[in-house]
Amino acid sequence: MIGKLKKHWVWGVVAAPFVLMILLHLGIAIFKYTGFNFNIQGVDAPDWFIFAGSYMGGVMTLVGVILTIHYQRKSNFKQQKFTEILKERETLGNIISRLDLLGPSGCYQEYTSLVSAEYAQIPNLSNIRRNIVDKMGILNQLRAEINLSTDIMAMPTECASCNHQCRLISLRPEFQVLYTTVNQNLLDAYAALDTFIVASLNNRLIEERKLISMQQNYAAQSQGKAIPYTQSFFNELDSRKIHTEDLEQRVRDKLNIITGMNSNEYVRLITLCREYSFIKIQNIENVTEH
């Protein structure tokens, strides 16, 4: 937009030849009635009209160039903003799609299957725990990415000073709460599952240790020797066992919460993401039209 000062300048340039012609005719009239001539000697009215015509042609050309440059700048600004909005929408879509709401359930099912299949021996749970750590790392990475690569988790300065009231002012906080809730619930589910797996593995190791110790006691008794492990030793092992019932119930509660999010919060996140991009595009249209 051309500012007030620029508008005054343009009007001054356009009005200049008309002012000169008025002064020319005023000078001719004064000379006719008083004999005093303040016009330039040898420059008649036709010369002034030729000058005014040339001047107006130059002014119209200059105005045309200014308007063209202004339109081109506005068009480039609009296109640049559209590109930024589309890129941001693609980033948000990628981040939301990587919120794997089925991941915790998949890890839990993998654990139960592995434990059931290898009940007679201690299962190798390193792959499951590594998978959990990787998924928690992805969630933390997504949290950093959405804060650094998009504006939806913050209130930009242009929004704070904008007089145009739009939905962004209420949409951003709603999205922030939803995304933080989904991300944190997934992290909590993985943390609860990992705690439960570690506790279960601890108990299996203790049971394995007790079994080996009892076998050694039986072997010593069959040979008429003193048993190497007393009841106090077994009591000490039992005291190290962790009650996993509450831990497993906590895992199931977290999984139930995430199952609900799959049909509520997750869908709402997608809707808000689309609305966010649409409103930003609309705002750019409104700005460039004025």
N, C-alpha and C positions, 0 to 999 in steps of 0.2 A: 504494500500500500504506500501511496505517496503521502508523506507527512504534511502537516500544515505549512511548515516553512517551504517545503518543496512546491506545494500548491501555490503559495503566494509568489514564489519565484517564477513559476510557469505563467501565471496570470500577468505578471509584470512584463515578461518577454513578449507575450501576445499583445498586450495593450500598448507597448512602446510606439509602434508605427502610427497608431490612431492618435496618440497624444501628440506626436510630431506633426501630423497633418492638421490637427486642430490648431496647434501653435502657428503653422504655416499660414492658414487662412486668417487667423487672428492678426498675424504680422502684416498680411496684405491689406486687411481692413484698416489697421492703424496707419499704414503708409498712405492709403488713399485719402484718409480724412485729416491726417496730421502732417504728412510728409516725412515722418520719421520711419526709417526702415531698419528693423533689427534682424531681418532675414539675411542669409548669406548672399553676397553679391554674385550675380550670374547664375544662381540656382533658382529656376522657376518651378511653378507647381507641377508641370509634367515630370520634371526630374525627381521631385519628391514622391510622386505617385509611382514612378519606376522603382525608386529606392524602396518604397513601402511594399511594392509587389514582390521584389526580390527578397526583402527582409521576411515577409510573411511566408514565402516559399521555403526559406531556410528554417524558419520557426516550425513550420508544419513538418518538415523533414526531421528536425531535432525532436519534436514531440513524438513523432512516429517511432524514432529510434529508442527514445526513453520508454515508451509504452511497450515496445517489443522486448527490450531488455528486462523490464519489470515483469512482463508475462512469462518470459523464459525462466527468470529466477523463481517465480512462484511455481511454475510447472516443475522445475528441477527439485525445489523444496518438497513439493507434494509427492513426487516420484520417490525421492529419497526416504521420506517418512513412510510411504507405503511399503517400500522394500524392508525397512527396519521393522515394521509391524508384522509383516509376513514372516520374517526371519525369527522374530520373537515368538510368534504363534507356533512355528515349527519346533522351536526349542522347548516351549511349554508342552506341546504334544508329545515330544520325545521323552521328556521328564515324567509326565503322567503315565505314559505307556510302560515305563520301566519300573513303576510301582507294582511289583509282583505280589498281588494279594493272595495268590495260591502258593507262594513259596514256603511259608511256614507250615502249612498243611502237608505239602509235599515232603518236607524234611521230617516231619513227625511220622508220616506214614512209612517213609524209608527206614526210620529208626525202629518202629514197631515190627516191620517185616524182617529186618536184619536180626533183631533180638529173638524173634520167634523161630527163625530158621536156624539160628546158632545158639539155641538155649543151653545145649550141653557144654558149650565152651564160651569163653569171653569173646564177644564180637569185636571186630575192628571198626571202631566208630570214628576214626580219624578223618575219613572222607566226608562224613556228615558234618562234623564240627568245622572242617575247613570250608565246606559249602556255606554253613551258617555265617562264618566270619566274612566270607566273600560277599554275601548278600547284605550284611550289615555295613560293610564298606561301601557298597553301591548306594545304599540309602543315605549314608553320610555325604557321599560324593554328589548325589542328587540335591541334597539340601544346600550344599555350597554352590552348585551350578545354578539353581533357581534364584539364589540371592545375588550372584555375580553376573549372570547372563541375561536377566530379565528385570523389569521394573515392577512386576506385580507384587513383590514382597516388600516394597517400600513406597513411600509417598514422594514422588519427584517434586522439585521446587516449583516447576511450572504449574503443577496441580494445586499447590498450596496458594499460589498467587492468582490463579485463574478465576475470573468472574463468571465464567460459564458453568452452570450447575449441570453435572451429568452423573450417571450411575457409577462411574469409577470410584467416587468417594465412598460408596458403601460396598461396591463389589470387591475392591482390594482387601479390606479387612475380612470379609466373608471367605474369600479364597485362602487368605493367609491362615485363618483358624482351621479350615478344612484340611489344607495340605499338611500343616503341622501336626494335626491330629492323626491323619492317615500315616504319615511318615513315622511318627513317634509310636503309634500302636504296632506297626510292623517291627520296629526296633525292639519294643518291649516283648513282642511275641518270640522273636529270635533269641533274645536274652533269656527269657523264661525257659525256652526249649533247651538252650545250651546248659543252663543251670540244672535242669532236670536230667539231661543226658549225663552230665558229669557226676551227679549224685548217684544215678543208676549204675554207672560204670564203677564208681567207688564201692557200692554195695556188692556188685558182682565180683570185684577183686577180693573183697573181704571174705565172701563166701568161698571163693576159690582157695584163699589162704587157709581158711578153716578146714576145708576138705583135705588139703595136702597135709596139714598138721595132724588131723585125725587119722589119716592113713599111716603117718609116721608113728603115731601112738600105738595103733594096732600092730604094726610091724615090730615095735619094741616089745609089746606084751607077748606076742607069739614067740619071741626069743627069750622071754623071761627077764627082760631088762626093764629098767625104770622108764616110764613114759617121759618124753622130752617136754611135753606141753601140758600144763595143768589147767584146771578149770578157770583159774583167774586169767590165764592168757586168752582163753576163748571169750570170757566176759569182757576183757579189754577190747577185743576185736568187735564184739557186738556193740560196744559203746561208741565205736567209730562209725557205725552205720547211720545213714541219713534217712529220715522218714520221707519217702518220695511221693506218698499219696497226695499230700497238699501241693507239692511241686507240679505233679502231673495234672491235678485239677486246675491249677493256675494256667498251665499251658492250654488246656481245653477251653477255659474261659476266654483267653486271649484269641484263640482260633475262632470262637463263636463271634467275638466282636468284629474280627476281620471279615468273617463271612457276611455279617450285616453291612459292613462298609462296601462290600462289592456291589451291592444293589442300591446303596444310598449315597454315601459320601463320594465314592469314586465316580459315579455317574454325574453327581453334582459338580465335581471338579471339571469334568469335560465340558459341561454346559457353561460354567463360568468362564472357562478358557475361551470358548467360542464367542461368548458375549463380550468379553474383555477386548478381543481383537476387533470385533465389529464396532464397538463404541469408539475405540481409538481411531479407526478409519473414518467414522462419522465426524469426529472432532476435527480431523485434518481437513475434511471436506468443508466444514463450517468455517474454519480459519482461513482457508484459501479463497473462499467465496467473498470474503469481506476485504 
